[in-house]
Structures are given as structure tokens and as C-alpha cells.
Amino acid sequence: MTIRLNDQVAIVTGAGGGLGRCHALALAARGAKVVVNDLGAEPAEAVAEEIRAAGGEAVSHACSVSDYDAVEAMVSKVMDQWGRVDILVNNAGILRDKTFAKMELDDFTTVLDVHLMGSVNCTKAVWEIMRNQQYGRIVMTTSSSGLFGNFGQSNYGAAKLALVGLMQTLSLEGHKYNIRVNSLAPTAATQMTEGLMPAEVLEKLKPETVSPGVVFLCSEDAPSRTILAAGAGSFETAHITLTKGVYIGDDEDAADQIAAHFAQISDRTGDQVPGMGSAQGQQEISNLIASQQKG
């Protein structure tokens, strides 16, 4: 199967370099018309020109994704020019790495504003368009730092895991409109990761090895609610699971019983990937009923 995106319009944020540039080039190579967004006008236009030079269609638009009015203006311009938005890749991001003890709150909120609220802003600006046209593909950029933690990145990790929560709900709300929402967890050597890994490792982690994952997540046959991890040409999926658990009850010694049974409570044998948040309550009620039947 060859994925084609002919006549589809894609917005890629933070696409003036690094991963975003590679995503934009990869989508254009499959036939998409690409809006190259970046904070800087020159980098964005350079990537748009690169796409046009290769025979594709692209425009650049410089704005901060944390500015909703500016994002709305960008989307309005896209609609005036091409009349639709099929794909949104929320890639824009920044780093303000410090241990939590040394981090100023401004460094925390700034990272949340760009990663989380930037993605919210862009998604909100295209959501009704996608609902009305009964089609949309949205990619959030999460991270292993959010999924699994990383020293010195409490702000970044919090923002990145929040995007998974956003994905979970939007995929449910967008289902009947054929809007599929997924998350990409990339490992790539970019300006953001310089100095964090040895040079020989960074050479293997080229951004180009991640972008095929974006092409797949933006395709007509894309899944929804998937966390696709990608790096160095390897692809994996990550999952938030729920164990079967144990019924403890509400006696005075409940906390002590949790401690005594914690190995069983956290046993991952037969764990599930819940379809929605209500699955937790359903599991808990099932455990309650099962305990009463035993009694």
C-alpha cells in the first residue's frame, strides 16, 4: 500500500527546522499542500521554498502557536487559499530544562504555553473545519519524558503527557466526524537535543527517520488514540494500562490491606488498555461484585 495525500492540506507547526521541517517535507512528498508554520519567518519560508523547488505546493506563515488570535489568522488565510484543512501536526516546542528545585515558575508556564496550549490553540482553530468536512488527521507530539519521566524536565514532561490526555478525549469526540487523533513520541537529534547525547548516537537519530511515522498517522487509514514512538528507524507503541486490581473494601485497615496486597494490585497479568475513563469505574465495580459473590 502506498500512502498518498494528494489534494490534502496540512499545517505543520514549528516546521522551520528539525523534526517539523522533515515532517513538512515528508507530507509534501506524498502530495499534501503544506503550511509551514514557525516562529521565525525566514526559516519557515526557506522550508516552503524547499518544498516548492521539489515540485510541491507550500506557503509559510510565521506566528507563535501560543497566540490564539495569530493561529486563527493563519488558519483563516489557509482556508481563503485552499478551502480546507485535512492535517494538523502539532510539533512546535521549546525546552527550559532545570531540576524542579531550581526551576522558576515562568520556565514552567512558558513550556506549557507552547507545547500544551499551542497544540490546543491550533487544534481548536481547525476543529470545526474538520468536523464540517467530516475528515481530519491530528498529530500531537508527546515524548518519552512525559510518558516515562526524565531528570530535569518536569515542565516539558508535564506538558507532553497532558497532550496524551488531550488526544484521548479528542479522539473520542472526533470519532463520528472521521477525525483521528494520535500522538508521536519522537527520539531525534535536533537543535533541542544537542549536547544531550554523544555525537555518534545523534548521527543515528536523524529526524528523517521519525517522519514516516507522521505520514502514517496522517494517512486515510490512520488509527486513532495511538501513541507511536519513533527513533533511528525503529517504531513502537506505548500504552496506558489498567491492572485487574484487588477489592480491599473500606474497613479501618484498608490502607494496611493495600500495602499487604500491593504486589497483587499492581500485577500486570491481564491488564487492559481502557477504551475510555469509565473503564476504571467498571473494573472497580466488577471487583466489588466479585468479592460479594465470593462471600
Secondary structure, DSSP 8 states (H G I E B T S, - for coil): -----TT-EEEETTTTSHHHHHHHHHHHHTT-EEEEEESSHHHHHHHHHHHHHTT--EEEEE--TT-HHHHHHHHHHHHHHHS---EEEE-------B-TTT--HHHHHHHHIIIIIHHHHHHHHHHHHHHHHT-EEEEEE--HHHHH--TTBHHHHHHHHHHHHHHHHHHHHHGGGTEEEEEEEEE---TTTTTTS-HHHHHH--GGGTHHHHHHHTSTT--SS-EEEEETTEEEEE---B-------SSTTHHHHHHHTHHHHT--TT-B--SSTHHHHHHHHHHHHHHHHH-
